[in-house]
Amino acid sequence: MVRFILLLLLFSVGLVDNSYAFWSSEPTSLKELATGVAAELKEKSNGARKLYLDKVNVKDAVSGEASNLSAFLVNELESSLSAAGFSFADFMEQADQVVGASYQRDGERLRVFVKYCPAKDSSNCKSLSAALSLSKLPKESFSESMDSRLKRLVQKAGGGKSGLKVFISPVVERKNRYSSEFSEYVTAKARNYLVNSQQFEVLEEQPVTRSLSNTRGLAAKAKEVKNLDTSAALFSGADAVLEGYYLEGAGRVTVAMTLKNLKGGVLGSADETIDRSMIPYSTVNQTAGALAAVADVAGQANQQVVKLNTTKGDRYQVYRAGEKVQFLIQVIKPLYVYLFGINAKNEVSQLYPGPGQQQIPLQAGRLHTVPGDHDSWDIVVEPPFGTDVVKLFAAERPLPVPAISDKVSARSFSDGTRSLVRRDLIQQQLAGQKIINGFDLVDYFKGVAEQQGLTLYEDSLFVQTRPK
């Protein structure tokens, strides 16, 4: 990790001294400038075609601030590099080269600096520079930016409160509750703004427990839980939780944030609408979106009866290679619980009850763990990495658990799209099957619960695994 931190530091400073201009004449637009950068990289890349574009650090080299220009420059670089045949890695360690940029105003001109380094050799970097007239930039380049709107949003959501210990829950897409490149950036910015304001004590990013053995210490706190929605904040020792979501509309994205106490009471809330042109990050997570459809995340009711999280906190989790994953389950009344993992290939694995485990109801006021502290197995992160969704079902009486096989035709989905056939009919049919396709997991349990006259309780959690 040290090498990658050093690369980020290289891109966060001005690149004035050792850069050289390679345009025969001054570019007339950001697009022409970015096209020149792409051509230069293509010529000098020695076959390296996978890039990591350091979007976060594209900012003013003097003030360190990001403006609308930051987003415009990122968008043009991304478009031109893609047109030149480059592809982009999600993580720095997966790239062949790392590309960074900064800029500064110099009288009536804008100077742009681009630096690119082999991902495995930060000592062998090359730099480019160019200058173009400020009159050639979009008029709104230095007007209010995405960052300034996010800063105002966090300030308003704070509600004028101070002195609280705040747990920050990851910002997610509203409908399907997944995280994206954009929401990860918004979550990190919210944390930075609160820390810098010194208005609150902001708790660490993974505050629930530092090791799996500490879950015993959390068991005592489970008895104090009055609101499952804020239980992760309670376990972290917080007084309040800041949570948020975003909703994409035509040409704009609305971000909303709410500060709540541990009883769920609202202390402050606000929302901001940001033009899509200001945002250099993807708001879409296609893998998570497909998983959300299979897990029917949008269709599950917020019943506040069951809660699923991990030892890292709440809602959206990122684990690195070699880490152990342990899920935490809470219920507000005795319930039989079933836990399944679904990966991007639609492979379904039953996590609880495990092989040989009896179906017994989980009790309220306790913190239940999967794997349990006395289990002889662990969940360890290893390749291939990606995004999974973990789905929890619960009912007041035991439910039959089906076998999963891809040799059985799916009823709920056809070619990855939910069937147009009435769902109640599909659920009735699935309830009588002992073997189902993984796509049918949700409708099977809904059908079985309906058949037995039971209320089915649900929760979902996205888990992303990455290299170290």
C-alpha positions in Angstrom: 0.0 0.0 0.0 2.9 2.4 0.6 3.7 2.6 -3.1 0.2 3.5 -4.0 0.0 6.2 -1.3 3.2 7.7 -2.7 1.7 7.7 -6.2 -1.4 9.6 -4.9 0.9 12.1 -3.2 2.7 12.7 -6.5 -0.6 13.5 -8.2 -1.8 15.8 -5.4 0.9 18.4 -6.0 1.6 20.7 -8.9 3.5 19.2 -11.8 5.2 22.4 -13.0 9.0 21.8 -12.8 9.6 18.6 -14.8 6.7 18.7 -17.3 7.1 19.6 -20.9 4.7 20.9 -23.5 4.2 18.8 -26.6 1.5 20.7 -28.6 2.8 22.5 -31.7 0.1 25.1 -31.1 -2.0 26.0 -28.1 -5.1 23.7 -27.7 -8.4 25.5 -28.3 -10.4 23.5 -25.9 -10.2 20.9 -23.1 -11.3 18.3 -25.6 -8.4 19.1 -27.9 -6.0 19.1 -24.9 -7.3 15.7 -23.7 -7.0 14.3 -27.2 -3.4 15.3 -27.3 -2.7 13.7 -23.9 -4.3 10.4 -25.2 -2.2 10.5 -28.4 1.0 11.0 -26.4 0.2 8.2 -23.9 -0.7 5.9 -26.8 2.7 6.6 -28.4 4.7 6.3 -25.2 2.8 3.6 -23.3 4.8 0.6 -24.6 1.7 -1.5 -24.9 0.3 -0.6 -21.5 -3.5 -0.3 -22.1 -5.1 -0.5 -18.7 -5.1 2.9 -16.8 -6.1 4.0 -13.4 -7.3 7.6 -13.6 -6.8 9.4 -10.3 -10.1 11.4 -10.4 -10.1 12.4 -6.7 -6.9 14.5 -7.0 -7.7 16.4 -10.2 -7.8 19.8 -8.6 -6.2 23.3 -8.5 -2.5 22.8 -7.9 -2.2 25.9 -5.8 -5.4 25.9 -3.6 -6.0 22.2 -3.6 -9.7 22.8 -4.3 -11.8 21.1 -6.9 -14.1 23.1 -9.1 -16.4 22.3 -12.0 -13.3 22.3 -14.1 -12.1 19.3 -12.3 -15.1 17.3 -13.5 -14.9 18.7 -17.0 -11.2 17.7 -17.3 -11.8 14.2 -15.9 -14.7 13.7 -18.3 -12.6 14.8 -21.3 -9.6 12.7 -20.3 -11.7 9.6 -19.8 -13.5 10.1 -23.1 -10.3 10.7 -25.1 -8.3 7.9 -23.5 -11.1 5.5 -24.1 -11.3 6.5 -27.7 -7.6 5.9 -28.0 -8.0 2.3 -27.0 -7.3 2.5 -23.3 -9.5 0.8 -20.7 -9.8 1.7 -17.0 -9.2 -0.2 -13.8 -11.3 0.2 -10.8 -8.3 -0.1 -8.5 -4.8 1.3 -8.8 -3.2 -2.1 -8.3 -5.0 -3.6 -11.3 -3.7 -1.0 -13.7 -0.6 -0.8 -16.0 -0.3 2.9 -15.6 -1.6 5.6 -13.2 -2.6 8.9 -14.7 -3.1 12.1 -12.7 -3.7 15.7 -13.5 -3.8 19.2 -11.9 -4.2 22.8 -13.1 -3.6 26.4 -12.1 -4.7 29.8 -13.4 -1.9 32.0 -14.8 -3.2 35.4 -15.8 -5.6 34.9 -18.7 -4.4 31.3 -19.2 -5.0 27.9 -17.6 -2.0 25.7 -17.2 -2.8 21.9 -17.1 -0.3 19.3 -15.9 -0.7 15.6 -16.6 1.5 13.0 -15.0 1.6 9.3 -15.8 3.6 6.5 -14.0 3.9 2.8 -14.4 1.7 1.3 -11.7 4.6 -0.8 -10.4 7.4 1.9 -10.6 6.5 5.3 -9.3 10.1 6.5 -9.8 9.7 6.3 -13.6 7.0 9.0 -14.1 6.6 11.3 -17.1 4.9 14.6 -17.2 3.1 16.7 -19.8 1.9 20.3 -19.7 -0.2 22.6 -21.8 -1.7 26.1 -21.6 -5.0 27.4 -23.1 -6.9 30.6 -22.8 -9.4 30.9 -20.0 -11.9 32.1 -22.6 -11.8 28.7 -24.2 -13.2 27.0 -21.1 -16.9 26.5 -20.3 -18.3 29.5 -18.6 -19.2 27.6 -15.4 -15.7 26.1 -15.0 -14.9 28.0 -11.8 -18.4 28.5 -10.5 -20.0 26.4 -7.7 -18.8 22.8 -7.9 -20.0 19.4 -6.8 -17.7 19.6 -3.8 -19.1 23.0 -2.7 -22.6 21.6 -2.9 -21.7 18.5 -0.9 -20.0 20.7 1.7 -23.2 22.8 2.1 -25.3 19.7 2.2 -23.3 18.3 5.1 -23.4 21.6 7.0 -27.2 21.8 6.6 -27.7 18.2 7.6 -25.8 18.8 10.8 -28.8 20.8 12.0 -26.7 23.2 14.1 -25.9 20.4 16.5 -22.4 20.0 18.0 -20.5 17.8 20.4 -22.1 14.5 19.2 -20.2 11.3 18.5 -21.2 10.6 14.9 -21.2 7.3 13.0 -21.3 7.8 9.2 -23.3 5.2 7.4 -22.3 4.8 3.7 -24.3 6.8 1.2 -26.2 4.5 -1.2 -28.4 4.6 -4.3 -32.0 5.1 -3.0 -34.0 2.3 -4.7 -31.6 -0.6 -4.6 -29.3 0.5 -1.7 -26.1 -0.2 -3.5 -22.9 1.8 -3.5 -21.2 3.2 -6.6 -18.1 5.2 -7.4 -20.1 8.4 -6.8 -21.5 7.3 -3.5 -18.1 6.2 -2.2 -16.8 9.7 -3.0 -19.8 11.4 -1.3 -19.3 9.3 1.8 -15.6 10.1 2.0 -16.3 13.8 1.5 -19.0 13.9 4.2 -16.5 12.4 6.6 -13.8 14.9 5.7 -16.1 17.9 6.0 -17.3 16.8 9.5 -13.7 16.1 10.7 -12.5 19.4 9.4 -15.4 21.3 10.9 -14.6 20.0 14.4 -18.3 20.2 15.1 -18.6 16.5 15.9 -16.4 13.6 17.0 -16.4 11.5 13.9 -15.8 7.8 14.6 -13.4 5.7 12.6 -14.5 4.2 9.3 -14.8 0.7 10.6 -15.9 1.3 14.2 -18.0 -1.7 15.1 -15.3 -4.1 16.2 -11.6 -4.4 15.5 -11.5 -8.2 15.6 -13.9 -11.0 15.4 -13.2 -11.9 19.1 -14.7 -8.5 20.1 -18.2 -9.6 19.1 -18.6 -10.9 22.6 -18.2 -7.4 23.9 -21.0 -6.3 21.5 -23.4 -8.9 22.8 -24.0 -6.8 26.0 -24.8 -3.7 23.9 -27.3 -5.8 21.8 -29.6 -5.7 24.9 -29.7 -1.9 24.7 -30.9 -1.8 21.1 -34.2 0.0 20.7 -34.0 0.8 17.0 -32.4 -1.8 14.6 -31.8 0.9 12.0 -29.2 2.6 14.2 -27.8 -0.5 15.9 -24.4 -0.3 14.1 -24.0 3.3 15.4 -24.8 2.1 19.0 -22.2 -0.7 18.7 -19.6 1.9 17.6 -20.2 4.0 20.7 -21.9 6.8 18.7 -24.6 9.3 19.8 -25.9 9.8 16.3 -25.7 8.5 12.8 -25.4 10.4 9.5 -26.9 8.5 6.6 -27.6 9.4 3.0 -28.9 8.3 -0.4 -28.9 9.6 -3.9 -31.5 9.5 -6.6 -30.7 10.1 -10.3 -33.0 12.2 -12.5 -32.8 13.7 -15.9 -29.5 15.4 -16.1 -29.1 15.7 -12.3 -28.5 13.8 -9.2 -30.2 14.6 -5.8 -28.3 13.7 -2.7 -30.1 13.7 0.7 -28.5 13.3 4.2 -30.1 12.9 7.6 -28.6 13.1 11.1 -30.5 10.8 13.5 -30.2 10.0 17.2 -30.1 6.4 18.2 -33.9 6.3 18.7 -34.3 7.2 15.1 -35.3 10.8 15.8 -34.2 13.3 13.1 -31.7 15.9 14.3 -31.1 17.5 10.9 -31.7 16.8 7.2 -31.0 18.4 3.9 -30.7 17.6 0.2 -28.9 19.1 -2.8 -29.4 18.7 -6.5 -26.2 18.5 -8.5 -26.0 18.8 -12.3 -24.7 15.6 -13.9 -22.1 17.5 -15.8 -20.4 18.4 -12.5 -20.0 14.7 -11.5 -16.9 12.9 -12.8 -17.9 9.7 -11.1 -20.2 6.8 -12.2 -23.5 6.7 -10.3 -24.2 3.3 -11.7 -23.0 -0.1 -10.3 -24.3 -2.6 -12.9 -23.2 -5.7 -11.0 -24.8 -4.5 -7.8 -27.9 -3.4 -9.7 -28.3 -6.9 -11.2 -27.8 -8.5 -7.8 -30.3 -6.1 -6.3 -32.9 -7.3 -8.8 -32.4 -11.0 -8.0 -32.4 -10.2 -4.2 -35.5 -7.9 -4.7 -33.9 -5.3 -2.5 -36.3 -2.6 -3.8 -39.3 -4.9 -2.9 -38.4 -5.6 0.7 -40.4 -3.6 3.3 -38.6 -1.7 6.0 -40.2 -3.6 8.9 -37.6 -3.0 11.6 -37.9 -6.6 12.7 -34.6 -8.1 11.5 -31.2 -6.5 10.9 -28.2 -7.8 9.0 -24.8 -6.1 9.2 -21.2 -7.2 9.7 -18.4 -6.5 12.1 -17.4 -3.5 9.8 -20.7 -1.7 10.3 -23.7 -1.1 8.2 -25.3 -1.2 4.7 -22.3 -1.6 2.4 -19.1 -3.3 3.2 -15.7 -3.5 1.5 -13.3 -6.4 2.4 -9.8 -7.0 1.3 -8.0 -10.2 0.4 -7.3 -12.4 3.4 -9.8 -10.7 5.7 -12.4 -12.7 7.6 -16.1 -11.8 7.2 -18.5 -12.3 10.0 -22.2 -11.3 9.8 -24.2 -10.0 12.7 -27.9 -10.7 12.9 -30.5 -9.1 15.3 -34.2 -9.7 15.7 -36.8 -8.0 17.8 -38.7 -11.2 18.5 -38.0 -14.9 18.2 -37.6 -15.8 14.5 -36.2 -18.6 12.4 -33.6 -17.0 10.2 -32.1 -18.1 6.8 -29.0 -16.5 5.3 -27.8 -16.8 1.7 -25.0 -15.3 -0.3 -25.5 -14.5 -4.0 -22.6 -13.6 -6.3 -22.4 -11.9 -9.7 -22.7 -15.3 -11.4 -25.9 -15.9 -9.6 -24.3 -18.7 -7.6 -26.2 -19.1 -4.3 -24.6 -20.4 -1.1 -26.5 -21.1 2.1 -24.6 -19.4 5.1 -27.1 -20.1 7.9 -28.2 -22.6 9.0 -25.0 -24.3 8.1 -24.5 -28.0 7.3 -25.7 -30.1 10.2 -27.1 -27.1 12.1 -30.7 -27.4 13.5 -33.3 -24.8 12.8 -33.9 -23.0 16.0 -35.4 -19.5 16.5 -32.9 -16.7 17.2 -33.8 -14.7 20.3 -34.3 -11.0 20.7 -31.9 -8.9 22.7 -28.9 -10.9 21.5 -26.2 -10.5 18.8 -26.1 -13.6 16.6 -23.0 -14.1 14.5 -22.4 -16.1 11.3 -20.0 -17.9 11.5 -20.5 -18.3 15.2 -17.6 -17.9 17.7 -17.6 -21.7 18.2 -18.0 -22.7 14.6 -15.1 -24.6 12.9 -15.3 -22.7 9.7 -14.5 -19.1 8.5 -15.4 -16.9 5.6 -12.1 -15.7 4.2 -11.9 -13.2 1.2 -10.0 -14.7 -1.7 -10.1 -14.3 -5.5 -12.1 -13.8 -7.7 -13.0 -10.4 -6.2 -16.2 -8.6 -6.9 -19.6 -7.7 -5.4 -22.0 -10.1 -3.6 -25.3 -9.6 -2.0 -26.2 -11.4 1.2 -29.9 -12.0 1.7 -31.7 -12.7 5.0 -35.2 -14.3 5.4 -37.0 -14.7 8.7 -40.3 -16.1 9.9 -42.0 -17.0 13.2 -42.1 -20.7 12.2 -39.4 -22.8 10.4 -39.5 -22.8 6.6 -38.4 -25.6 4.3 -35.1 -24.8 2.7 -34.8 -25.7 -1.0 -31.8 -27.2 -2.8 -30.3 -24.8 -5.4 -29.5 -26.0 -8.9 -28.8 -24.3 -12.2 -30.2 -27.4 -14.0 -33.7 -26.3 -13.0 -35.3 -23.6 -15.1 -35.8 -20.2 -13.5 -39.4 -19.1 -13.2 -38.9 -15.6 -11.8 -36.5 -14.4 -14.4 -36.0 -14.9 -18.1 -32.6 -13.8 -19.7 -31.8 -11.9 -16.5 -35.0 -9.9 -16.5 -37.9 -10.5 -14.1 -40.7 -12.4 -15.7 -43.9 -10.5 -16.7 -46.0 -13.4 -15.4 -47.9 -12.6 -12.2 -45.5 -13.0 -9.3 -48.2 -14.4 -7.0 -48.7 -17.3 -9.4 -45.0 -17.9 -9.7 -44.6 -17.9 -5.9 -47.4 -20.4 -5.5 -45.8 -22.7 -8.0 -42.3 -22.4 -6.5 -43.6 -23.1 -3.0 -44.2 -26.7 -4.0 -40.7 -27.3 -5.4 -37.8 -28.9 -3.4 -35.2 -27.8 -6.0 -35.1 -24.3 -7.4 -33.0 -22.1 -9.6 -31.0 -19.4 -7.8 -32.9 -16.7 -9.5 -36.1 -17.9 -7.8 -34.8 -17.7 -4.2 -36.8 -14.7 -3.1 -40.1 -15.7 -4.8 -39.7 -19.2 -3.3 -39.5 -17.9 0.3 -42.3 -15.5 -0.3 -44.4 -18.3 -1.8 -43.7 -20.7 1.1 -44.4 -18.0 3.7 -47.7 -17.1 2.0 -48.7 -20.8 1.8 -48.2 -21.2 5.6 -49.9 -17.9 6.5 -46.7 -16.3 7.8 -45.2 -12.9 7.4 -41.8 -13.0 5.7 -39.2 -10.6 7.0 -36.2 -9.7 4.9 -33.0 -7.7 4.8 -30.1 -7.4 2.4 -26.4 -6.3 2.5 -23.9 -5.7 -0.3 -20.4 -6.9 0.3 -17.5 -6.0 -2.1 -14.2 -7.8 -2.1 -11.0 -6.3 -3.4 -7.3 -7.1 -3.5 -5.1 -5.9 -0.7 
